[in-house]
């Protein structure tokens, strides 16, 4: 569903960091100025052209929004499409205590003055045909926790059921430019053999190298990290590890060494179960002090 976001730039941090990630992760195609507008064309013309493509119009209401002629222009255009609020086209979202306009009061608007309200997020996402598989405040909190821990140089085990939009969450973490997070999916056929896994990791880290067959593959991982100095790496679908005999104690020992001793590598491990339950008894990797971030699905 194409969703147009009408907002005041006083709310831009909230729109960029919370609203848009949730809508996009939930499956909506978001139409918003910073993604679509280009230089050399009038702002008003691009606003109208973009808004005309939308199936839903999310109006982020605030005192600044209602005082802005540009914002009220977008609001009036949206309301003109469904003045009686019978077609479910307009989704008003209240962000502060400014009085909701009389033209909107007859509708059911979303009250996100406190954006920790799970019920109001659910109304918003449902109205836009989006679903995270989890409560939006929990999804956002898990993302923020992961970013904070990775930024602190702490390895994370992200435990989440498959019904939650976890891949989009990791993608949103990856979009943080300061983290420079590389992502490797262990379900990628190229990563099935250990040699292929090492080659894929180095490729994603931006230091591709020719990787020989085991046991000479692991030194190449060390050489690659020496060239970088420091790296953050996400391993998706870690639950497959017990079914990969080539991922043996030598690989786990090398990863533990790079994380704990050399402090060149920070890991983000995605799995459906805690990582300790997936590893062999006394595995070197289990000695890494992972911080667990768990995200539960809707009950």
WOUR-V985467 format. One record per run of one state. SS is the DSSP state (2 for helix, 1 for strand, 0 for the rest). FROM is the first residue (numbers start at 0). TO is the last residue. If there is no record, write none. Layout:
ss=SS from=FROM to=TO
ss=SS from=FROM to=TO
This chain:
ss=0 from=0 to=0
ss=1 from=1 to=5
ss=0 from=6 to=7
ss=2 from=8 to=24
ss=0 from=25 to=27
ss=1 from=28 to=30
ss=0 from=31 to=31
ss=2 from=32 to=35
ss=0 from=36 to=41
ss=2 from=42 to=50
ss=0 from=51 to=54
ss=1 from=55 to=60
ss=0 from=61 to=61
ss=2 from=62 to=65
ss=0 from=66 to=67
ss=2 from=68 to=80
ss=0 from=81 to=88
ss=1 from=89 to=93
ss=0 from=94 to=100
ss=2 from=101 to=104
ss=0 from=105 to=108
ss=1 from=109 to=110
ss=0 from=111 to=116
ss=2 from=117 to=126
ss=0 from=127 to=134
ss=2 from=135 to=150
ss=0 from=151 to=154
ss=1 from=155 to=159
ss=0 from=160 to=164
ss=2 from=165 to=173
ss=0 from=174 to=179
ss=1 from=180 to=184
ss=0 from=185 to=187
ss=2 from=188 to=190
ss=0 from=191 to=192
ss=2 from=193 to=204
ss=0 from=205 to=216
ss=2 from=217 to=227
ss=0 from=228 to=229
ss=1 from=230 to=235
ss=0 from=236 to=236
ss=2 from=237 to=242
ss=0 from=243 to=247
ss=2 from=248 to=260
ss=0 from=261 to=263
ss=1 from=264 to=270
ss=0 from=271 to=273
ss=2 from=274 to=277
ss=0 from=278 to=282
ss=2 from=283 to=286
ss=0 from=287 to=289
ss=1 from=290 to=294
ss=0 from=295 to=298
